[in-house]
Amino acid sequence: MTADDPPIERRSHVRPTVLKEGTINGENVSIGCTIRNQHAHGAELRVDPEAVIPHTFVLHVPADGASYRAAVRWRRKERLGVQLYASGVR
């Protein structure tokens, strides 16, 4: 692999790029975030790198008119990868 080669894609689903505001709601927390990419099974969020994020939470996305159950799968500074569960919370 050279510097000109595209990065290896490790995701099982392509995540279309989006720019939506959201709120992470968990036990005693409500944290604003930006959704950078999303598909039916996951999303990448941007959060304050100092924010303490619960392992599982409800992600409210006003642009979708929906809330999703979510679980953290990885975190790198302000980037947060989450799994979204098929059954949304209304």
C-alpha positions in Angstrom: 0.0 0.0 0.0 1.3 3.4 -1.0 0.4 6.9 0.2 -1.6 7.3 -3.0 -3.8 4.2 -2.3 -7.3 4.9 -0.9 -7.8 3.9 2.7 -9.1 0.4 3.4 -12.8 0.6 4.2 -13.6 -1.5 7.3 -17.3 -0.7 7.7 -19.8 -3.3 6.6 -22.2 -0.5 5.5 -21.4 2.7 3.6 -22.3 5.7 5.7 -23.6 8.7 3.6 -22.1 12.0 4.8 -24.7 14.2 6.6 -24.6 17.2 8.7 -27.3 17.1 11.4 -27.6 18.3 14.9 -28.5 15.8 17.6 -28.7 15.3 21.3 -27.3 12.4 23.3 -29.8 11.6 26.1 -28.9 9.2 28.9 -29.1 8.9 32.6 -28.8 12.4 34.0 -27.1 13.7 30.8 -28.1 15.7 27.7 -25.2 16.4 25.4 -25.3 18.2 22.0 -23.6 16.6 19.1 -23.2 16.8 15.3 -24.0 13.7 13.2 -21.3 13.5 10.4 -22.4 10.3 8.7 -25.2 7.9 9.2 -26.9 4.7 7.9 -29.6 2.4 9.3 -27.1 0.6 11.6 -24.6 3.2 12.7 -23.4 6.8 12.7 -20.3 8.9 13.5 -20.9 11.7 15.9 -18.8 14.7 16.9 -18.9 15.6 20.5 -16.9 17.8 22.9 -13.7 15.8 23.6 -14.2 16.4 27.3 -17.8 15.1 27.4 -18.4 11.9 29.3 -20.6 9.8 27.1 -22.6 6.9 28.5 -22.1 3.5 26.8 -25.7 3.3 25.8 -28.1 6.3 25.2 -30.9 7.6 23.1 -29.8 9.8 20.2 -32.5 12.4 19.3 -32.2 13.8 15.8 -34.8 16.6 15.1 -34.1 16.6 11.3 -35.2 12.9 11.2 -38.1 13.5 13.6 -36.8 10.5 15.4 -34.8 9.2 18.3 -32.6 6.1 18.1 -31.3 3.7 20.7 -27.5 3.8 20.4 -24.4 2.1 21.8 -20.8 3.4 21.6 -18.5 1.2 19.5 -15.4 3.4 19.4 -14.1 6.9 20.4 -11.2 9.0 19.1 -11.1 12.4 20.7 -14.2 14.3 19.5 -15.2 11.5 17.1 -17.6 8.8 18.3 -18.8 5.7 16.4 -22.1 4.4 17.5 -24.3 1.4 16.6 -28.0 2.4 16.0 -30.6 -0.1 16.8 -33.4 -0.8 14.2 -36.2 0.0 16.6 -36.3 3.8 17.0 -37.7 5.5 20.1 -40.6 7.8 19.3 
